[in-house]
Amino acid sequence: MLVFYLNAISNDDGKRTFEYCYVTYRRQMFFAARSVLHNDTDSEDAVHNAFVGIAKHIDVLRSADENVVRCYCIKAAKNAALNIARKNSHTDSTLSIEDMYDVADERSFEELIGKSDYEAVLDAIRNMDDVYRDVLYFRYVTDMPVKKIAQVLGRKESTVKQQLVRGKKILISALSEEVMTANGK
């Protein structure tokens, strides 16, 4: 299976990075997916989907430190598992804008993000201003704690928290626009 993924990557540095991710984190990714899906077959599918996404965006990981790579891989598997769980549930996961803005705590926000397509969330984060993009990327893609984000970016924790609150509102708005566009509204 590794050969399949490596064929999708054009440069040698990317291939080495991907191979490292595959060998080092595939079991952890499987367990993360299994914790969501409670099913080995679907969990394997989620890990496969995560690796396809990682192969497409391997340049993001080439210069990242090991902790960021680990968090990225595990979060990718978890999000892929959530996408499969959503598809398997056969329920309408579309929320209104009003419902999205009522999301009060971190856990609820993460569940909302989990209901969106992982690539759509990444694209929405990439299109944001640097201030919000950086904090949201570190928090929700790499699963980095607020204290560590503040250290990495050289900002106060209170500043990072405020940027997360504002960035979440922008992200929710961007994702809701995408849902409306996808639904033809």
C-alpha angles and dihedrals in degrees: 000000000000090000090057091057095042091055088062091059119078105196131060095231090055091048092051091048092048093048089051090052092047096049096039104039110024093097093048089047090051092052091048090052091044091054088060101037103031088209128098097212095051090042091055089050090051092051090049091051090048092052091049088054092045091051090053092051101032091129088071090062101041095086098029124110120250096261092054091048092050093048092046093052095046093045090049090054092047092049092047088051091050090051090053092046090052092050091047093051093064090211128128106257095184112123126196120245090250091054091049093053090051089067100118109172137044096252093054091048092052090051089052091050089047090058091057123078109270093229091050090053092048091048091049091050092047091054094055129098114277093252094060097029094060097048094043092047093051093044103042106022100038095025091228117168119247093248092056092046089054090051094047094048095038093238135127117265090238090054092051091048091052092047089051091053093048093041091051090055091051091046093049090050092049093048093047090052089052091050091050092048091048090050091050096246 
